[in-house]
């Protein structure tokens, strides 16, 4: 193979970073001279792949000529995802291929690199990766989500061909593979299945080199990379010291290693650049490293009148550090730097830079997958998803179970999205080998991401861990990020982890701890597909979902207002709506192929709920008329408007048909008893200051306009109009900022819409469209909600008048032509150019592009704001209880109540059924009333509380239901039953000690007809 053409590479100017998160324009300055400054090179293109385990594939001379040509990011599960029913019980996408595969890459190393250090960085490989260079094993990683690297230098053949081989194993375990406590059985499995977080319960098993691969080439006296796995290096650490608006200290810790074989004196120059590239602070050091020495060189200085990083004004400085030897720069590193400080309070909420900010946004799974591509998306598509959060007014993201990737943190830094970052975690504690990998990954994650200004919360676990494990996690933060200005917490913290936490991470508005500030980890876990507008739009008038939720898009949108109440109080810091994008992890509706909890569907097309969230999040008056205006003649329905206004008027064809004032009181429909077979919405009885319902509006074709007023003045309006019959299809391409690149992994997304004669989208069009693609592209297709086996097909149905499909680029440039057709409509054609890129010796001449940050508008100085416009109901925290405290119930209503145990008292919080005659063992204690209407709600973390006194916890469980696995491992069957008429509840018991935390899972995962909810009793020792 030819050697690298460095002249060609020097001619490409792109938006790149030597290190992982500093984004500036630089020239790739590698040249023939041995003194060139180090660079970061794109190693994504042109790998070979085989979807099987092949003996000897690590050997240099192995014949891979028959393997498939691919480019990273790549997953081999892109063809078996988003295509099966979502099973009940949060089990996730179980029917995916899992096993061992191989990747190989041939590349030529220039002879000029002989005096260089060459490090390979994998941003992530799932699930277990073994990396080889010319037949020698150089790296191993099992965590699946954290970047790792290896030093290739001593294994390379300079001026000759070389081979990198990666063995990848994504074997995974499904919930149906075991019973009982999932956190105790992992040692029984093999490969990636040993790890609790590699489970479709939490995210689909998208195996492969699904993120970027880079080469770092530097002088042998060089800055280290923050790649602790395999290399035990920590890179550069930069932080603010005592920041204020007037000044901030700047601390810099550069880890430098001398691999030259002799003592090296040198100078170190640190320059802080503002957004224009101007140096605003320079710090210089002189030092010497002996042969083989690795050393952290510290510098400090002061910056006057710093620009601050915060949501709405995410100002980023760039720290440029350089090693200078004999008057020549021999190594260079860049890091992002943001000046900010935070305060979390128990009574006033969250502050950043002394400004009160309600954190409001979403949780996401870090696979961030798309139908047709799985988790292997180009960086711009990940950025696009985060940009949708920012565009709605969102300023917060919580990555669920596993860490967000490098592009996620880059995007959050630039978009002003506060980030809550975990390591790798299933749910709860684990032990043995799985804990060792989780603990190592936590350290690697903290080291890699500690310079990201958007990262403000380290999440130690999705549940609590043991005292020893919590101390282990917290000590990593204290040692590697002592000055980062961040906080540490666990979701649903118990008494064991509470002393180590700076905050509590609540769930569905419950789980408060009086002594700690609160951020919400998961509220609004309900589900609704985008395609079902409402109960009046054909063919969904009688539509009902099968599973835990039965919500149309209209009902789901209205629910946003009431679920937001869980984070609305001024004392609450805010948090994450769960989740942003429909994914294949942990659904509860068996008539869908995804967990439809997203405000976006899987193709990032917005549901009505997304627009309502925009209204809620906005600091300015905003309005959204929920739904469309294309109904059958004779339709009469309520029209719902979400608005942050004093009054709203509704106009039909220019005539005002109603004017509503904002409600001065609020009902909580999440606690309203629902009749069997009815819809989950009853707007007439719902009251909310931002919900304006116009009852029984008769449909007539034309324009429906909602106008919002403040103090009698129009401040916002939203119009929906009747579209005519569909006459044609329309295709609109969406590409990255530099267009579609012929690098083998870039993609173009096409919107396909049905339009009327005026070009308006037809919102009720749901017919099939067929597609053909010509040119150097790879058809990836899209998906249909509510249909199995729709992915990768050459046809799809439109949903609510629109859908999306994807074409991936190949390594060949040229024109890609997509044609779409539908019976009776004029077809559409769209051409997109796949632009050539230069690839030489296995290295591309560009780094993966993302959009520019754009202009920033300074914020006014902070002022104390008025109290929240919403008033939340008091939490049932057990403050009056003698036996129970820190009660947390994650069902939709949050309606859990503590009562003194007494025969004849109500069993449930929403039903008239009474407690029967009770056995002596239950007397003298308290019980928890749960809503019977949520008897089949599925959650691993349904109920949690701490006991104040030693004694017994009893569960009365409907005798007709199968005993849940979590009951079998923690509770004993007493042989007793509660009996009332024909109804029977088996009684299970467990001994507890004072201060112990009790976590209970779902009442059932049955598909049977309606049963009773469980009742929980706590009885102290006599």
LINKABEL-V922583 format. One record per residue. N is the residue number from 1. RES is the residue in three letters. D_CENTER is the distance of its C-alpha to the mean C-alpha in Angstrom with 1 decimal. Layout:
N:RES:D_CENTER
N:RES:D_CENTER
This chain:
1:UNK:41.0
2:UNK:41.5
3:UNK:40.5
4:UNK:37.9
5:UNK:39.3
6:UNK:38.4
7:UNK:40.4
8:UNK:38.0
9:UNK:35.0
10:UNK:36.6
11:UNK:37.0
12:UNK:33.3
13:UNK:31.7
14:UNK:28.0
15:UNK:25.1
16:UNK:24.3
17:UNK:23.9
18:UNK:25.9
19:UNK:23.2
20:UNK:19.5
21:UNK:18.7
22:UNK:22.0
23:UNK:22.3
24:UNK:26.0
25:UNK:28.6
26:UNK:30.6
27:UNK:33.1
28:UNK:32.6
29:UNK:35.8
30:UNK:36.5
31:UNK:40.2
32:UNK:42.9
33:UNK:44.0
34:UNK:42.8
35:UNK:42.0
36:UNK:39.1
37:UNK:36.0
38:UNK:33.1
39:UNK:30.2
40:UNK:26.9
41:UNK:27.4
42:UNK:25.3
43:UNK:25.9
44:UNK:23.8
45:UNK:26.6
46:UNK:29.1
47:UNK:28.3
48:UNK:30.0
49:UNK:28.2
50:UNK:29.6
51:UNK:27.9
52:UNK:30.2
53:UNK:31.4
54:UNK:34.4
55:UNK:36.9
56:UNK:37.6
57:UNK:34.8
58:UNK:34.3
59:UNK:37.9
60:UNK:38.6
61:UNK:41.2
62:UNK:39.2
63:UNK:39.6
64:UNK:36.3
65:UNK:37.9
66:UNK:37.1
67:UNK:33.3
68:UNK:30.8
69:UNK:30.1
70:UNK:26.4
71:UNK:24.3
72:UNK:21.1
73:UNK:18.2
74:UNK:19.3
75:UNK:18.4
76:UNK:21.2
77:UNK:19.2
78:UNK:18.8
79:UNK:21.8
80:UNK:21.0
81:UNK:17.7
82:UNK:17.2
83:UNK:20.9
84:UNK:21.7
85:UNK:21.9
86:UNK:19.2
87:UNK:21.3
88:UNK:21.8
89:UNK:20.7
90:UNK:17.0
91:UNK:18.2
92:UNK:15.9
93:UNK:17.1
94:UNK:20.1
95:UNK:22.3
96:UNK:21.1
97:UNK:23.2
98:UNK:22.9
99:UNK:25.3
100:UNK:26.6
101:UNK:26.7
102:UNK:28.0
103:UNK:27.4
104:UNK:30.2
105:UNK:30.7
106:UNK:34.2
107:UNK:34.6
108:UNK:37.6
109:UNK:37.7
110:UNK:40.2
111:UNK:43.1
112:UNK:42.3
113:UNK:39.3
114:UNK:41.8
115:UNK:41.7
116:UNK:37.9
117:UNK:35.0
118:UNK:32.5
119:UNK:29.1
120:UNK:26.5
121:UNK:22.7
122:UNK:20.2
123:UNK:16.6
124:UNK:15.7
125:UNK:17.6
126:UNK:17.0
127:UNK:18.3
128:UNK:21.6
129:UNK:23.1
130:UNK:26.7
131:UNK:27.7
132:UNK:31.4
133:UNK:33.4
134:UNK:36.7
135:UNK:36.8
136:UNK:35.9
137:UNK:32.8
138:UNK:31.0
139:UNK:27.6
140:UNK:25.7
141:UNK:22.0
142:UNK:20.7
143:UNK:17.2
144:UNK:15.5
145:UNK:12.7
146:UNK:14.7
147:UNK:17.1
148:UNK:20.7
149:UNK:24.1
150:UNK:27.8
151:UNK:31.0
152:UNK:32.8
153:UNK:35.9
154:UNK:38.4
155:UNK:37.6
156:UNK:37.9
157:UNK:41.0
158:UNK:41.6
159:UNK:42.9
160:UNK:42.3
161:UNK:39.7
162:UNK:37.0
163:UNK:34.5
164:UNK:31.0
165:UNK:30.1
166:UNK:26.9
167:UNK:27.0
168:UNK:23.7
169:UNK:23.3
170:UNK:20.4
171:UNK:22.6
172:UNK:20.6
173:UNK:21.8
174:UNK:21.3
175:UNK:21.8
176:UNK:25.2
177:UNK:26.4
178:UNK:27.1
179:UNK:27.9
180:UNK:27.8
181:UNK:25.6
182:UNK:23.0
183:UNK:22.7
184:UNK:26.4
185:UNK:27.0
186:UNK:24.9
187:UNK:28.0
188:UNK:29.5
189:UNK:27.3
190:UNK:27.5
191:UNK:25.3
192:UNK:21.5
193:UNK:22.2
194:UNK:23.2
195:UNK:19.7
196:UNK:18.0
197:UNK:14.4
198:UNK:15.7
199:UNK:16.1
200:UNK:15.0
201:UNK:14.9
202:UNK:11.4
203:UNK:10.5
204:UNK:13.1
205:UNK:15.4
206:UNK:15.2
207:UNK:17.9
208:UNK:19.3
209:UNK:19.1
210:UNK:15.9
211:UNK:15.4
212:UNK:18.2
213:UNK:21.5
214:UNK:23.7
215:UNK:27.2
216:UNK:28.2
217:UNK:32.0
218:UNK:33.9
219:UNK:37.2
220:UNK:38.1
221:UNK:38.1
222:UNK:34.5
223:UNK:31.3
224:UNK:29.2
225:UNK:25.6
226:UNK:22.8
227:UNK:22.7
228:UNK:23.9
229:UNK:23.6
230:UNK:27.0
231:UNK:28.2
232:UNK:27.9
233:UNK:27.5
234:UNK:25.5
235:UNK:26.0
236:UNK:26.5
237:UNK:25.4
238:UNK:25.9
239:UNK:25.7
240:UNK:27.3
241:UNK:30.2
242:UNK:31.3
243:UNK:29.7
244:UNK:31.3
245:UNK:32.0
246:UNK:35.4
247:UNK:34.4
248:UNK:32.1
249:UNK:32.8
250:UNK:31.0
251:UNK:30.7
252:UNK:30.3
253:UNK:30.4
254:UNK:30.9
255:UNK:31.1
256:UNK:33.8
257:UNK:35.5
258:UNK:39.0
259:UNK:39.4
260:UNK:42.6
261:UNK:45.0
262:UNK:46.9
263:UNK:46.6
264:UNK:44.8
265:UNK:45.4
266:UNK:43.1
267:UNK:41.8
268:UNK:38.2
269:UNK:37.3
270:UNK:34.2
271:UNK:33.8
272:UNK:31.3
273:UNK:31.0
274:UNK:30.0
275:UNK:28.4
276:UNK:31.7
277:UNK:32.3
278:UNK:34.9
279:UNK:35.4
280:UNK:35.2
281:UNK:35.6
282:UNK:37.2
283:UNK:37.7
284:UNK:39.9
285:UNK:40.7
286:UNK:43.2
287:UNK:43.0
288:UNK:44.0
289:UNK:42.3
290:UNK:44.4
291:UNK:44.0
292:UNK:40.8
293:UNK:39.7
294:UNK:36.1
295:UNK:35.9
296:UNK:33.7
297:UNK:35.5
298:UNK:34.7
299:UNK:35.4
300:UNK:35.2
301:UNK:36.2
302:UNK:35.9
303:UNK:34.4
304:UNK:36.2
305:UNK:34.6
306:UNK:31.1
307:UNK:28.6
308:UNK:25.7
309:UNK:21.9
310:UNK:20.2
311:UNK:18.2
312:UNK:20.6
313:UNK:22.3
314:UNK:20.1
315:UNK:23.2
316:UNK:22.9
317:UNK:25.9
318:UNK:26.3
319:UNK:28.0
320:UNK:30.3
321:UNK:32.0
322:UNK:35.0
323:UNK:37.4
324:UNK:40.9
325:UNK:43.7
326:UNK:47.2
327:UNK:46.1
328:UNK:43.5
329:UNK:39.7
330:UNK:38.6
331:UNK:34.9
332:UNK:32.3
333:UNK:28.8
334:UNK:26.4
335:UNK:23.7
336:UNK:21.9
337:UNK:23.3
338:UNK:22.5
339:UNK:24.8
340:UNK:23.4
341:UNK:24.0
342:UNK:22.5
343:UNK:24.1
344:UNK:22.6
345:UNK:25.4
346:UNK:26.2
347:UNK:28.2
348:UNK:27.1
349:UNK:23.3
350:UNK:21.3
351:UNK:23.1
352:UNK:22.4
353:UNK:25.5
354:UNK:27.5
355:UNK:25.8
356:UNK:24.5
357:UNK:21.0
358:UNK:19.1
359:UNK:15.4
360:UNK:13.9
361:UNK:10.6
362:UNK:7.5
363:UNK:5.0
364:UNK:2.0
365:UNK:3.6
366:UNK:4.7
367:UNK:7.6
368:UNK:6.5
369:UNK:10.0
370:UNK:12.9
371:UNK:16.1
372:UNK:18.7
373:UNK:16.7
374:UNK:14.2
375:UNK:11.9
376:UNK:14.9
377:UNK:14.3
378:UNK:16.2
379:UNK:14.7
380:UNK:15.7
381:UNK:13.6
382:UNK:10.3
383:UNK:12.1
384:UNK:13.1
385:UNK:9.8
386:UNK:9.3
387:UNK:13.0
388:UNK:12.7
389:UNK:11.0
390:UNK:13.8
391:UNK:16.4
392:UNK:16.0
393:UNK:16.8
394:UNK:13.4
395:UNK:13.3
396:UNK:10.5
397:UNK:6.8
398:UNK:6.0
399:UNK:4.1
400:UNK:5.7
401:UNK:8.9
402:UNK:8.6
403:UNK:8.5
404:UNK:6.8
405:UNK:9.8
406:UNK:12.8
407:UNK:12.1
408:UNK:8.8
409:UNK:11.1
410:UNK:14.0
411:UNK:12.6
412:UNK:11.7
413:UNK:15.2
414:UNK:16.9
415:UNK:15.3
416:UNK:15.7
417:UNK:12.2
418:UNK:12.5
419:UNK:9.8
420:UNK:9.7
421:UNK:9.6
422:UNK:10.6
423:UNK:12.7
424:UNK:13.0
425:UNK:13.7
426:UNK:14.5
427:UNK:15.7
428:UNK:18.7
429:UNK:21.0
430:UNK:22.4
431:UNK:25.5
432:UNK:27.5
433:UNK:26.0
434:UNK:22.5
435:UNK:22.6
436:UNK:24.2
437:UNK:21.4
438:UNK:18.8
439:UNK:21.0
440:UNK:21.6
441:UNK:18.0
442:UNK:17.4
443:UNK:20.3
444:UNK:19.3
445:UNK:15.8
446:UNK:17.6
447:UNK:20.2
448:UNK:18.1
449:UNK:15.9
450:UNK:18.5
451:UNK:19.7
452:UNK:16.6
453:UNK:17.8
454:UNK:14.5
455:UNK:13.5
456:UNK:15.4
457:UNK:14.2
458:UNK:14.5
459:UNK:13.2
460:UNK:16.0
461:UNK:15.0
462:UNK:13.4
463:UNK:17.0
464:UNK:20.2
465:UNK:22.0
466:UNK:25.7
467:UNK:27.5
468:UNK:28.1
469:UNK:24.5
470:UNK:23.3
471:UNK:26.1
472:UNK:25.1
473:UNK:21.5
474:UNK:22.7
475:UNK:25.5
476:UNK:23.3
477:UNK:21.7
478:UNK:25.3
479:UNK:26.7
480:UNK:24.3
481:UNK:22.9
482:UNK:25.8
483:UNK:25.8
484:UNK:22.3
485:UNK:22.5
486:UNK:19.4
487:UNK:19.1
488:UNK:18.4
489:UNK:17.6
490:UNK:16.7
491:UNK:15.3
492:UNK:18.6
493:UNK:20.8
494:UNK:24.2
495:UNK:27.5
496:UNK:27.1
497:UNK:24.0
498:UNK:24.9
499:UNK:27.4
500:UNK:24.8
501:UNK:22.2
502:UNK:22.2
503:UNK:20.3
504:UNK:19.2
505:UNK:15.8
506:UNK:16.9
507:UNK:15.9
508:UNK:17.1
509:UNK:19.3
510:UNK:21.1
511:UNK:21.4
512:UNK:23.1
513:UNK:25.1
514:UNK:28.0
515:UNK:28.2
516:UNK:24.6
517:UNK:22.6
518:UNK:19.7
519:UNK:16.0
520:UNK:14.3
521:UNK:11.4
522:UNK:11.5
523:UNK:14.0
524:UNK:15.0
525:UNK:13.9
526:UNK:16.6
527:UNK:16.7
528:UNK:18.5
529:UNK:19.0
530:UNK:19.5
531:UNK:22.9
532:UNK:24.7
533:UNK:25.7
534:UNK:27.8
535:UNK:30.8
536:UNK:33.3
537:UNK:32.0
538:UNK:33.5
539:UNK:32.9
540:UNK:30.7
541:UNK:33.3
542:UNK:33.4
543:UNK:29.9
544:UNK:28.3
545:UNK:25.3
546:UNK:25.9
547:UNK:23.8
548:UNK:22.4
549:UNK:21.8
550:UNK:24.2
551:UNK:23.0
552:UNK:23.8
553:UNK:21.8
554:UNK:24.4
555:UNK:24.1
556:UNK:20.3
557:UNK:20.6
558:UNK:23.3
559:UNK:21.4
560:UNK:18.8
561:UNK:21.8
562:UNK:22.7
563:UNK:19.3
564:UNK:18.9
565:UNK:22.0
566:UNK:20.2
567:UNK:19.0
568:UNK:21.9
569:UNK:24.6
570:UNK:25.4
571:UNK:25.2
572:UNK:21.5
573:UNK:19.1
574:UNK:16.5
575:UNK:12.9
576:UNK:9.9
577:UNK:10.7
578:UNK:9.1
579:UNK:7.5
580:UNK:7.5
581:UNK:8.4
582:UNK:10.8
583:UNK:10.1
584:UNK:12.8
585:UNK:11.6
586:UNK:13.6
587:UNK:15.4
588:UNK:18.6
589:UNK:20.5
590:UNK:22.8
591:UNK:23.7
592:UNK:20.3
593:UNK:18.7
594:UNK:15.1
595:UNK:13.5
596:UNK:14.4
597:UNK:12.5
598:UNK:10.9
599:UNK:12.8
600:UNK:12.6
601:UNK:13.9
602:UNK:12.8
603:UNK:14.9
604:UNK:13.4
605:UNK:16.6
606:UNK:16.5
607:UNK:17.8
608:UNK:20.3
609:UNK:17.8
610:UNK:15.9
611:UNK:19.3
612:UNK:20.2
613:UNK:17.2
614:UNK:18.5
615:UNK:21.8
616:UNK:20.6
617:UNK:18.8
618:UNK:21.7
619:UNK:24.3
620:UNK:26.8
621:UNK:28.4
622:UNK:26.5
623:UNK:27.1
624:UNK:25.8
625:UNK:28.1
626:UNK:26.2
627:UNK:27.1
628:UNK:29.6
629:UNK:33.4
630:UNK:34.6
631:UNK:36.1
632:UNK:39.2
633:UNK:42.5
634:UNK:43.2
635:UNK:39.6
636:UNK:39.5
637:UNK:36.2
638:UNK:34.6
639:UNK:32.7
640:UNK:29.9
641:UNK:28.9
642:UNK:26.2
643:UNK:27.6
644:UNK:27.8
645:UNK:31.6
646:UNK:34.8
647:UNK:36.1
648:UNK:35.1
649:UNK:37.6
650:UNK:37.2
651:UNK:39.4
652:UNK:40.4
653:UNK:42.3
654:UNK:43.2
655:UNK:44.5
656:UNK:42.9
657:UNK:42.4
658:UNK:40.9
659:UNK:39.9
660:UNK:37.8
661:UNK:37.4
662:UNK:34.2
663:UNK:34.4
664:UNK:35.5
665:UNK:34.3
666:UNK:31.2
667:UNK:31.1
668:UNK:28.3
669:UNK:28.1
670:UNK:25.5
671:UNK:28.6
672:UNK:31.0
673:UNK:32.7
674:UNK:32.1
675:UNK:34.8
676:UNK:34.4
677:UNK:33.8
678:UNK:33.0
679:UNK:30.0
680:UNK:27.5
681:UNK:28.6
682:UNK:31.8
683:UNK:31.5
684:UNK:35.2
685:UNK:34.6
686:UNK:31.4
687:UNK:31.7
688:UNK:29.2
689:UNK:30.1
690:UNK:27.7
691:UNK:28.7
692:UNK:31.8
693:UNK:33.1
694:UNK:36.2
695:UNK:37.8
696:UNK:39.4
697:UNK:39.3
698:UNK:41.2
699:UNK:39.7
700:UNK:41.8
701:UNK:40.7
702:UNK:40.0
703:UNK:37.8
704:UNK:36.0
705:UNK:35.1
706:UNK:33.6
707:UNK:34.8
708:UNK:33.6
709:UNK:36.0
710:UNK:36.1
711:UNK:39.5
712:UNK:41.0
713:UNK:39.6
714:UNK:37.2
715:UNK:33.9
716:UNK:31.6
717:UNK:32.1
718:UNK:30.3
719:UNK:32.2
720:UNK:31.8
721:UNK:34.7
722:UNK:36.1
723:UNK:35.6
724:UNK:38.5
725:UNK:38.7
726:UNK:36.5
727:UNK:38.6
728:UNK:36.4
729:UNK:33.0
730:UNK:31.2
731:UNK:29.0
732:UNK:26.9
733:UNK:25.2
734:UNK:22.0
735:UNK:21.9
736:UNK:20.7
737:UNK:22.7
738:UNK:25.6
739:UNK:25.9
740:UNK:25.4
741:UNK:26.3
742:UNK:28.2
743:UNK:26.4
744:UNK:25.5
745:UNK:21.7
746:UNK:21.3
747:UNK:20.9
748:UNK:22.2
749:UNK:20.7
750:UNK:23.5
751:UNK:23.6
752:UNK:26.5
753:UNK:28.1
754:UNK:31.3
755:UNK:33.4
756:UNK:36.7
757:UNK:39.8
758:UNK:38.5
759:UNK:35.1
760:UNK:33.2
761:UNK:30.4
762:UNK:31.7
763:UNK:29.1
764:UNK:30.6
765:UNK:31.1
766:UNK:29.6
767:UNK:31.9
768:UNK:31.3
769:UNK:31.0
770:UNK:32.1
771:UNK:31.1
772:UNK:32.9
773:UNK:31.9
774:UNK:34.4
775:UNK:34.3
776:UNK:32.3
777:UNK:28.9
778:UNK:27.2
779:UNK:26.3
780:UNK:22.9
781:UNK:23.1
782:UNK:20.5
783:UNK:20.4
784:UNK:21.8
785:UNK:20.3
786:UNK:22.8
787:UNK:24.4
788:UNK:24.3
789:UNK:25.1
790:UNK:24.3
791:UNK:22.2
792:UNK:24.3
793:UNK:27.2
794:UNK:29.4
795:UNK:29.2
796:UNK:26.8
797:UNK:27.4
798:UNK:26.5
799:UNK:24.6
800:UNK:25.7
801:UNK:27.5
802:UNK:24.8
803:UNK:22.6
804:UNK:21.2
805:UNK:22.1
806:UNK:21.4
807:UNK:24.0
808:UNK:23.3
809:UNK:25.8
810:UNK:28.3
811:UNK:30.2
812:UNK:32.9
813:UNK:33.1
814:UNK:34.6
815:UNK:34.3
816:UNK:31.8
817:UNK:33.1
818:UNK:31.2
819:UNK:33.3
820:UNK:32.3
821:UNK:34.8
822:UNK:35.2
823:UNK:38.4
824:UNK:40.5
825:UNK:38.4
826:UNK:39.0
827:UNK:36.7
828:UNK:34.5
829:UNK:34.4
830:UNK:32.1
831:UNK:32.7
832:UNK:30.3
833:UNK:31.5
834:UNK:29.8
835:UNK:30.9
836:UNK:32.5
837:UNK:31.1
838:UNK:33.2
839:UNK:32.6
840:UNK:35.2
841:UNK:35.5
842:UNK:31.9
843:UNK:30.4
844:UNK:29.1
845:UNK:30.4
846:UNK:27.2
847:UNK:23.8
848:UNK:20.7
849:UNK:21.0
850:UNK:18.7
851:UNK:19.9
852:UNK:22.0
853:UNK:20.8
854:UNK:23.7
855:UNK:26.0
856:UNK:25.3
857:UNK:27.4
858:UNK:28.4
859:UNK:27.7
860:UNK:30.7
861:UNK:31.5
862:UNK:29.8
863:UNK:31.9
864:UNK:31.6
865:UNK:30.1
866:UNK:31.5
867:UNK:30.1
868:UNK:27.2
869:UNK:28.5
870:UNK:27.1
871:UNK:28.5
872:UNK:26.6
873:UNK:28.6
874:UNK:29.6
875:UNK:27.4
876:UNK:29.2
877:UNK:28.9
878:UNK:32.1
879:UNK:34.0
880:UNK:37.2
881:UNK:36.8
882:UNK:39.1
883:UNK:36.9
884:UNK:33.2
885:UNK:30.8
886:UNK:27.1
887:UNK:26.7
888:UNK:23.2
889:UNK:22.8
890:UNK:19.5
891:UNK:21.3
892:UNK:20.8
893:UNK:24.0
894:UNK:23.6
895:UNK:27.3
896:UNK:28.5
897:UNK:31.9
898:UNK:34.1
899:UNK:37.8
900:UNK:41.0
901:UNK:41.9
902:UNK:44.8
903:UNK:46.1
904:UNK:46.0
905:UNK:42.9
906:UNK:40.0
907:UNK:37.8
908:UNK:34.7
909:UNK:33.3
910:UNK:33.8
911:UNK:36.7
912:UNK:40.4
913:UNK:40.7
914:UNK:42.6
915:UNK:42.5
916:UNK:45.5
917:UNK:48.0
918:UNK:46.2
919:UNK:47.2
920:UNK:48.4
921:UNK:45.4
922:UNK:43.2
923:UNK:45.6
924:UNK:45.3
925:UNK:41.6
926:UNK:38.6
927:UNK:36.3
928:UNK:32.9
929:UNK:33.0
930:UNK:29.9
931:UNK:29.7
932:UNK:31.4
933:UNK:29.7
934:UNK:26.5
935:UNK:28.4
936:UNK:26.1
937:UNK:22.7
938:UNK:20.5
939:UNK:18.6
940:UNK:18.9
941:UNK:19.1
942:UNK:21.4
943:UNK:23.8
944:UNK:24.2
945:UNK:27.1
946:UNK:29.4
947:UNK:33.1
948:UNK:35.7
949:UNK:38.6
950:UNK:39.2
951:UNK:39.9
952:UNK:38.4
953:UNK:35.5
954:UNK:36.4
955:UNK:34.5
956:UNK:36.4
957:UNK:34.8
958:UNK:36.1
959:UNK:38.6
960:UNK:37.8
961:UNK:34.2
962:UNK:33.3
963:UNK:32.7
964:UNK:29.1
965:UNK:28.3
966:UNK:27.1
967:UNK:30.5
968:UNK:32.4
969:UNK:31.2
970:UNK:31.5
971:UNK:34.2
972:UNK:37.8
973:UNK:39.5
974:UNK:42.4
975:UNK:44.3
976:UNK:44.6
977:UNK:43.5
978:UNK:43.3
979:UNK:45.4
980:UNK:45.8
981:UNK:47.7
982:UNK:46.1
983:UNK:42.8
984:UNK:42.1
985:UNK:39.4
986:UNK:39.5
987:UNK:39.2
988:UNK:37.1
989:UNK:37.4
990:UNK:36.0
991:UNK:37.6
992:UNK:35.6
993:UNK:36.6
994:UNK:36.4
995:UNK:33.1
996:UNK:31.2
997:UNK:27.8
998:UNK:27.7
999:UNK:24.5
1000:UNK:25.2
1001:UNK:23.3
1002:UNK:23.9
1003:UNK:27.4
1004:UNK:27.3
1005:UNK:25.6
1006:UNK:28.9
1007:UNK:29.7
1008:UNK:33.0
1009:UNK:34.4
1010:UNK:33.7
1011:UNK:34.2
1012:UNK:34.2
1013:UNK:31.5
1014:UNK:32.2
1015:UNK:33.9
1016:UNK:33.3
1017:UNK:36.4
1018:UNK:36.8
1019:UNK:40.3
1020:UNK:41.7
1021:UNK:44.2
1022:UNK:47.7
